[in-house]
Amino acid sequence: MYCSSCGAAIAQSASYCNHCGAKASATESARGAQPAEQFPESLVWAIVTVFIVGLGCTIGLMAMMKQLLDFSNHWILSISLLSFLLTIIVEGVLISLLWRQKKVLKSEQEARRLDERATRELDEARPHALPEPVPSVTETATRIFEPSLRERK
């Protein structure tokens, strides 16, 4: 993989270029973020649609069995419960997909947050000021006795 800013070769897992410091996966993360965010919304719509269509089909099947086929109430109830059970199973699969996708999104956001925090810590680092040099014992003694040596001369 190559840096988009300077063209230097960088590791596949690197998030920043070692040569110029530019973010290496900015375009990839921007492209990958949109479908992942839209996927849960489409799953929610699929859940709602399957429930409404499944309920409508169950009611329509019950009416058709009663009016056209003249089934007994026992058969109508058992077949409608079976179709309703099938609808509930499909709902369960879709809900499990939604939960799994939310976990993936949450872990991606947490990883992104950790990356941003680490980057921010590097940006906010301040250089440490060097402490004042402590004078040695001989320098201190020389400064103290210096005025008295001048007076004697």
N, C-alpha and C positions, 0 to 999 in steps of 0.2 A: 504494500500500500504506500502511496506517496502523498505528501502534504499538498494541499490545494493552494497554499500561500507561497511556499518557497520551493516546492518540488523535491524536497529531501525524502529519502526512504525512511519510513517509520514502521514500527511493529503493528500488526493487525489489531492487537488489543489495546494499543495506546490511545489515550483520549486527547493528548496534546503532542505537538511536534517538539522533539528534543532540540531541533535546530533554531526555529523561530518562535516557538511557544503558541502557535495558532491552534485552535481547537480542531482536532482531526476528524471527528465524526459529527460535525454540526449538520451537514447536509443529510447524512443518513438518518440521524435522529429526527430531523424535521419531516422527512418523507415517511418514516415509519410511525410517527405519532398520530397522524390523521386516521388511518384505517383502524388502529387499535382503539381510538376514542369513539369511533362510529359503530364499532362492532357491538358493544353492550346495548346501545340504543336500538339497533336492529333486532337484537335478541329479545328485548322487552316487547317490541312490536310483534315479533313472531309468537311470543307467549300469549299475548292478548288475542291475536288473530286465531291461533289454534284453539283457544278456549271458546271463543264466540262461534267459530265454524263447527267445532266439535259438538257444542251444545245444540246448535241449530240442526246439524245432521242427525243427532240423537232424537230430537223432537220430531223432525220430519220422518225419520224411520219408524218411530212409534205410530205416527198418524197413518203412514202408508200401510203398516202391518195391520192396523185396526180396520181401516176403510176398504182397502183393495184386497188384501189377502185373507182377511177375516180370521186372524190368529186369536188364540185364547189369551186372556190377560197374563197367564203364567209365562207363556212364550214371549210375549211383548216385553214384559218386565225383565226377563233374563237376557234377551238380546240387547235391550237398551242399556242394561247395567254393564254388559260386556263392551259395548261401544263407548260408554262413558269411562270405563276403566282404561280403555285404549287411549282416550283423550288425556286422562290423568297421567298415564305413563309417558306420553309425549311431552306433556307439560313438565314432568319431573326431569326428563333429559334436558330440555331447554333451560330450566332453572339451574341445573347442575353446571351446564356450560357457562351460564351467566356468572355463577359464583366463582368458577375457575378463572374466568376472564378477569373478574374484579381482583382476585388474588394476584394475578400476573401484573395487572396495572398498578396495584398497590406496591408490589415489590419493585417494579420499574421506577415508580415515583420516589420510593425510598432510596433506591440506588442513585437516582438523579439528584436527590436532595443531599445525599452524602458527598457526591462529586462536587456539587456547588459549594457545600460547606468547606470541603478541603481546598477548593480553588479560592474561596473567599478568605480563608485563613492565610493562604500564601500571599494574596494581594494585600491584606491588611497588616502584614508583618512589618514592623518598624525596626530600623537598625538600632542595635543597642549602643548607647553612648558609653565610651570608655570612661572608667572611673578616674578621678583625680589621682595622679601619682602621689603615693605617700613618701614624704622625704625620709631619707635614711637617718640613722642616729648621728652619724658624723656630720651630715649637712645641718641638722638641727643644732648640734653643739657649735659648729662653726658660726652659724648665724647669731647664736646667743653671745658668744665671746668676741665677735667681730668688733662691736663698738668699744669694748674695753681695750682691745689691742691697738686701736687707733689712738685712744687717749694716751697711752704710754709712749707712743712714738712722738 
